[in-house]
Amino acid sequence: MRRLLKPIVDLRENETVTAVLMFTYSFLAMTAYNIIKPATRSTFISGLGADNLPWVQLGAGILIGFIMQGYSRAIGLVPRRWAIPVSQLGCVVLLLALWVPLSAMQEWASVAFYVLGLILGILLISQFWTLANDIYDPRQAKRVFGFIGGGASLGGATGAALTSMFVQQVGTANMVLVSAFVMLLCVGLVVLIVGRERSAGASGPVVEEKGVGGGEAIRMLRDSKHLQIIAIVIGCAAMGAAIIEQQLNMAAEANIGQEQTDTITAFLAQVTVYLSLIGFAIQVGLTSRIHRLLGLGFALMILPVSLGATAFLMLFNGALWAPAMVRTLVTSLRYTVHKTSREVLFLPLPTDIKYRAKPFVDVTMGRVAKAMGALLILVLIKPWGLNFDWQRLSLASLTLMIVWIFMALRARREYLSAFRRSIEQ
């Protein structure tokens, strides 16, 4: 296996099996998520309209903050080694519970389904990288993270392809059952990894007895300049993603028709297939090389520069392929080079801060930023605001790019300082 993977990743003695299992873990988690992700958008658009999506984004940003506080406290009741599989099993139960009202096309279910999709989108990948931070040290991370993270992109393509191929035959609601089955497989694999790796959930001080509340996490954020900059970078990425997703949803509704639920699901799934395949190629073939040869600072700059460049394209092109192509490029970069670079930024932090505050920064701060982006979008697109169409939303992306580039440069400087401090300690 090491010889087969050598052209892709440099694995050392006794690393191969765990690396392959972690790759498969990220593959299954993103397969399950991307089966339902297009469905969460299409059911909401059909029931309430694309222009109302920012309202649920705004509400979710507030609601998810409370949910994650409850999540942090709940996993404090479970040994940290088993917190990830237990929480994933709970997500399976929630998916099955929503299947019946979704089949009946109840509007409240489309809202709940959309919010659950938002939670799964960030929680599943955050849990994966938390486990990866447990298992690998900084030297291993630079060699291995690009490979194991590639499973997420490949899984995204697989899940979206399954939806694109079968949604017209089985219906949007029934794809929920397929996603729940795949997530069950993922739970079993995580149990296997945790049982194999003693370091999983065991590094640093034991925190199983007490989950991190919002006040404590905010205190950690206030006391760590490095953590503050990471949070701002995460916020910029979340706001940029919100703008581009809104543009794609509005363009799909305008060109396909609001009532065509299964057709919109299939279209959004096809976009996800392309962005996942491109993301897989970037993650496996380029991410580690970019980090080694061009450095972390260059890697952090790729996404904001791409966001600004593609905003010009959509500003002057009203075809449906334009937002589809932009979503493909920007999202593939966000979950590959940018996501891996963000995880590297966490490595120099003290263990206590990293494992206690990371879920809050990853999930809650990202969602709060997305809620702020939703509020901005409402002001821009609603008749009582500026009444922009989906093309003119690109002006917001161009403004965001300037702030984001400035914070990326600061993140690189603070990472080097934090790394030097960690070596001294």
Disulfide bonds with the S-S distance in Angstrom:
none
